[in-house]
Amino acid sequence: MIIFEHVRCPLHRYTFSVKPIRDWVERSCEGTVLNLFAGTTILQVNELRNDLDPEMPADFHMDALEFLRSWKGPRFQTILLDPPYAYRKSMELYKGMVCSPFRQLKDVVELCLEPGGIVITFGYHSIVMGKGRRFELERLALFSHGGAIHDTIASIERFSPSITPGSI
Ligand SMILES: C[S@@+](CC[C@H](N)C(=O)[O-])C[C@H]1O[C@@H](n2cnc3c(N)ncnc32)[C@H](O)[C@@H]1O
């Protein structure tokens, strides 16, 4: 069973500065959290923060893919992915800082995630990690911004190494 939530709220380029989204994400995180595209908002969770932009409040200012490949610390129970959703948005909203190649990034997420841990992703897709990487979709939230603005989709997928890899 997949739990589905629908929330009406404004859109902001720093997603978690919108209170209903921040509340949802804080409720959804489990244990230690890697906030890989951390942005401006400090979350009330046990988070390690990374953002390429040196002006953002973060513990690390690395490219997200490089961070995942080089991390030698303990694995996390939650990994938060809230990258720029499109190349044009990187240019217009995030000082030209472009997300690392996302497929490569998804392929190495499990290096930093505990078995049984979750990946929470914000963007335009409902399935992100997928069964091919042995993740199961548990929850979806649709943040509706009204008017002509696209909704934001958030998904929670759990890393279940024992499941048979599937196509999505
Ligand atoms: C959609 S914003 C989200 C930020 C955060 N979740 C928030 O609500 O404030 C995307 C963030 O990703 C950062 N970013 C862009 N490219 C990156 C990269 N390759 N590696 C790490 N961070 C990156 C930007 O600086 C920006 O703060």
The ligand as an SDF file (V2000), in Angstrom:
LIG
                    3D

 27 29  0  0  0  0  0  0  0  0999 V2000
   15.8080   23.2190   -4.8570 C   0  0  0  0  0  0  0  0  0  0  0  0
   17.1250   24.0020   -3.9250 S   0  0  0  0  0  0  0  0  0  0  0  0
   16.7390   23.1700   -2.4470 C   0  0  0  0  0  0  0  0  0  0  0  0
   17.3930   23.5780   -1.2260 C   0  0  0  0  0  0  0  0  0  0  0  0
   16.8030   23.1110    0.1040 C   0  0  0  0  0  0  0  0  0  0  0  0
   16.1470   21.8330    0.0800 N   0  0  0  0  0  0  0  0  0  0  0  0
   15.8950   24.1860    0.6350 C   0  0  0  0  0  0  0  0  0  0  0  0
   14.6940   23.9370    0.7240 O   0  0  0  0  0  0  0  0  0  0  0  0
   16.3760   25.2650    0.9570 O   0  0  0  0  0  0  0  0  0  0  0  0
   18.5500   23.1920   -4.5940 C   0  0  0  0  0  0  0  0  0  0  0  0
   19.8780   23.4260   -3.8640 C   0  0  0  0  0  0  0  0  0  0  0  0
   20.8700   22.5720   -4.4720 O   0  0  0  0  0  0  0  0  0  0  0  0
   22.1120   23.2560   -4.4970 C   0  0  0  0  0  0  0  0  0  0  0  0
   22.9240   22.6210   -5.5510 N   0  0  0  0  0  0  0  0  0  0  0  0
   22.8490   22.8210   -6.8850 C   0  0  0  0  0  0  0  0  0  0  0  0
   23.7080   21.9990   -7.5470 N   0  0  0  0  0  0  0  0  0  0  0  0
   24.3150   21.2400   -6.5950 C   0  0  0  0  0  0  0  0  0  0  0  0
   25.2780   20.1890   -6.6490 C   0  0  0  0  0  0  0  0  0  0  0  0
   25.7640   19.7650   -7.8290 N   0  0  0  0  0  0  0  0  0  0  0  0
   25.6670   19.6130   -5.4870 N   0  0  0  0  0  0  0  0  0  0  0  0
   25.1590   20.0410   -4.2850 C   0  0  0  0  0  0  0  0  0  0  0  0
   24.2580   21.0560   -4.1720 N   0  0  0  0  0  0  0  0  0  0  0  0
   23.8190   21.6370   -5.3150 C   0  0  0  0  0  0  0  0  0  0  0  0
   21.7430   24.7170   -4.7250 C   0  0  0  0  0  0  0  0  0  0  0  0
   22.7630   25.5700   -4.2590 O   0  0  0  0  0  0  0  0  0  0  0  0
   20.4310   24.8500   -3.9340 C   0  0  0  0  0  0  0  0  0  0  0  0
   20.6640   25.3290   -2.6250 O   0  0  0  0  0  0  0  0  0  0  0  0
  1  2  1  0
  2  3  1  0
  2 10  1  0
  3  4  1  0
  4  5  1  0
  5  6  1  0
  5  7  1  0
  7  8  2  0
  7  9  1  0
 10 11  1  0
 11 12  1  0
 11 26  1  0
 12 13  1  0
 13 14  1  0
 13 24  1  0
 14 15  1  0
 14 23  1  0
 15 16  2  0
 16 17  1  0
 17 18  1  0
 17 23  2  0
 18 19  1  0
 18 20  2  0
 20 21  1  0
 21 22  2  0
 22 23  1  0
 24 25  1  0
 24 26  1  0
 26 27  1  0
M  CHG  2   2   1   9  -1
M  END
$$$$
